[in-house]
Structures are given as C-alpha cells and as structure tokens.
C-alpha cells in the first residue's frame, strides 16, 4: 500500500505571505498617491526617450531634487530657477490649476514631453476623459501619442510592481479601459474639435497651425465647461502669439 505524499508549505510561509500582502498594499498606495497628485506622479514616474542616445535612452522626464514630499504630497521646498527642471515643476503646477495655459518655448525644453505626460496622467486616473492632441498634421499629433506610449512602457519597465492601469495604443489613439478614457490625435482645424465633447485639448506648435484660431474658438466650450486647453509653441508671429500677449484684435 503506497503512502500518499502530503504537500507541506515551507517554514515561515505565513510571514512570507504577510510581507507580500504588505508590499502589495504599499504599491497600491503609491498608485493612489499618483492619482491624488499629478506633481508627485510627474516627478517620479514620467519617462521620456532621448533620441540623441543609442543606448540607455529611457530617462526620467524631470531631474533635480524632488519638490513634492511623498508623505504629505505637499511641496517640501521653494522652487528655484537655478535648480534643474524647476521650471517644468512650476509649469506643471500651473497646468493642474488653470483651465487655459499657453506656453511659448524654445527647443529642447521638454515642454511638449511634459504636456504629453500630464494629459496622460489625466486619462489614466480620471474616468470618462476624452483628450485631443492636435498638431499641424495628423502624423505629428500621432507622434505625440507615440511619445506617451514610449514613456508608459519605460514607466512599467522601471516600476513593474506598481499596478499601473492597462492601456492600448492604436493608430491615432491611446485608450485606458479601466477609466474609459481616451487620447486622440487630431490634425489642425476646428472640425474634429467641434465633433467631440473634449475634456482637454493640447495644441502642440500652435503658432504654426494656420487654423489655430478656428480650433481655439471651437475649444472654448471645453474651457467654459470645466475642461482644459493647452497651447505650446516656438516663437512665431501668429494667432497663438496674440493670444499669449493678450493682443487679439477687437471683435475677435
């Protein structure tokens, strides 16, 4: 008569399971802190891909000493123009507070990267968001989605234990199924803006979009309804510049 083998758990298994549960809870709390504070999220978990490097090119978006305290989710120091990337922290704080943000820029300041990730945070953590990325050409707007996709992949690569919400990248869109939110790519113009009830619209290189004024006018209900409009562009005399300088002609 054969003797049945009884499977036994290793000694100390209860302690191992307890620690595993504690770690799981800790990572869930980190995710909740990301939802509660866009600044905490951007400082610690936003990544960008440096096209100038052939290897090791997945880099944190924001460098320098942290601004947001992880315990209180409040600023732990004063912002300083001489501290690396504090200008990005300041712009992110303004974006989180204001419905209309216009930022003139020069090259290599990573402002488009910042806006891509802020809008990604909005879609990832808040339900029912419909967000537009708009550029002169559809392909340029879709490249912004690719930039976000690469950043989200790096985020999950370097922080795999955090239970990040899943997402799906398709041509012209990124979808977050858990929040039922979507980011879509638009070419310039007002037709796409008018045909969707947007939660936020990010217009990249707005000064070089000939139809920027029509798109902005179409987006006004988004702003008035509690949504966001963000314009970022290199310097160029245009409707964008008139908007930035508050010099729109009377009657417009």
N, C-alpha and C positions, 0 to 999 in steps of 0.2 A: 504494500500500500504506500503510495507516494505521499510525501509531506508537502502540503501547499506552502509556497513561499509568501510570506506576508511582507508587503512593501512598507517600509518604515521611512519616515522623514528624518533628515539629518538633525543631529543635536543642535539646538539653538534656532530651529526653524521659526518659532514664534517671534523671536527677536528680529530675525531677518525680515519676516512679513511686516512687523511693526515699523521697522525702518523704511521699508519700501512704501508703505502707506504714507508715512510722514513726508518722504520725498515727493510722492505724487501730489499730495496736498500742497506742498511748498511750490511746486511748479504751476499748479492751478492758481495759486495766489499771485504768482508772478504774472501770469496771463491776465488776471483780473486787474492788477496794477497797470498793465499796459492799456487795458480798456479805459481805466479811470483817468490816466494821464498820458496824453499824446506826447508830452515833452519827455517823460520817462521812457516811453517806447522809442521815440526817435533817437534819444541819446544812446540807448543800449542795444537796440535790436534792428536798426535800419542799416542796410549794407548797400554798397554800390560796387560796380565792377569798373576798375580803372583800365580803360582801353589802351593806355600807354605801356602797360606791363604785360609781358607774355606769360609770366607765371606769378602765382601768389597775388592775383589781381583782385580778389574779393576783399574789400576793405570796409571798415566802419564808415558810415557817412559823416559822422561828427566826431572830431577829435578834441583833445584838451581835457582839463579837469571837469568832472561831472558837475552839473548845475542842480539837478533835482535829487534830493535826498531820497533813498529807496524806502526809508521807514515812514516818512511823513508825506512823500510825494510833493513836497514844497521846495522852493529854491533854497539852497544851502549856502549861497554866496551871492555877491553882486556880480552882474555881468561887466566885463571889461573889454574894451575894443582891442586891447593888446593881447588878449587871451585867445588861443586858437579856436576858431569856429564859434565864438560867442555871438558873432553877427547872425549865424544860422539859428542859434538858440533864440535870439531876440525876434527874428522874423517868424519863427515857428510859434512863439508865444503870441505875437500879434495875430497871426492867422487863426489861431484857436479862439481868439476873442472877437474878431471883426468879420462881418459878412462880406466886405469888399476890400480886397488887398491888391495893390498894384506895386510892382517892384521893378524899377529899372536896374539893369545889371550890366556887368562886363563879363567876358568869357572866363571860364574856369572857376567860377564862384560856387558851383554846385547848387544853384538856386532851383533849377528845374528838377534836379535829383530830389531836393528837399520837398518840393511840392508834390512830386510823384508819390513819395512815401507818406506824406501827410494825408493825401487823398486815399491812399491805400489803407492807412490806419482807419479812416472814417468808414470805408466799405467793409473792412474786416470785422469791426467791432460793433457797428450800429445797423439795426435792421432796416431793410427796405430802401437803402440808398441807391439812387441812380445818378452816377457821376460821369461827366464828359471830360475827356482830354481832347483839346482842339488845337490844331496847328494848321499851317497853310495848306498842306497836303495830308490826305489820309495816311499815307505811308509814314509821315513824320509823327503823326499822332499815335499810330500803332507802335512806332519805335519807343515812345514813352511807356507804353504798356509792356514792351519787352524789357525795358529798364527796370520796371517794377517787378516783373517776373523773375529776373536775374537776382534782384535784391532779396525777394522772398525765398528763393532757392538757397541763397547763402545764409539767410537767417535760420532756416531749418537745418542747414548743414552744421552750423556752429552752435546751435542751441536745440539739439534734437529732442531733449527730454521735456521741453515745454509743449503742451498740447495745442499747437497752433491750429486755428480753423483751416479746413481744407479750402483749396481754390482750384479753379480750372481756367487755363489760358487757351483761348481760341483766337483766331484772326479777328482783330477789331474789338476784342473784349477780354476782360478778366471777371470771372464770376465767383462769388463766395456763397456757396449753397446754404451754409448754416444761418447766415444773416439775410439770405435772399437779396443780396446787394450786388451791383454790377458796375464796372467801369467800362465805358465805351469810347472808342476812338472816332473823332469827327474831323472832316476837312473843314476849312474856313467857310463862313457863311451862316445865315440865320435859319435855314430850312430845318436842319437836324435839331437845332436848339428849340425851335418852336414846336416840333413834333413830339418832344419828350418833356415830361414833367421832371426836371432835374433837381437833385438835391444840392449839387455843386458842379461848377464848370471851371476847369483850369485851362486857360488860353496861353499857350507857350509861344514865345516870339511874336507876341500880339502886334507889335509895331509893324511887322512885315506881312500882316494879313490885310489885304485890300478891303476885305469885307468885315473888318473887325467891328466897325460901328454898328452894322446891322446885327451882328451876333450879340454884341453887348446889349443893344436895345431889346433883342429877343430874350435875353437872360434876365432882364430887370424883374420879371415876376418871380424868378428863382430867389433873388436877393430879398425882395419885398415879402416873400412867403417864408422867410427864415433860413434860406439856403445860403450858399457861398458863391462868389465869383472871384477868381484869382487871375490876374494878368501879370505875366513876367516877360520881359523883353530886353534885348540890347537896345542901345540908344538909336533912335531914328525918328525924324520929324513925321508925325502921324497922328491919327486919332488917339492912339494909346498915349502919346506924349501930351496931347492936350488934356486928356483925362487925368493924367498924373499931376500936371501943373494947374489943374482946375481952370483951364482957359478955353472951355468949349464956347463956341460962338452962340450968341443969343438965339433962342428958338430951337436949339438942337437938343 
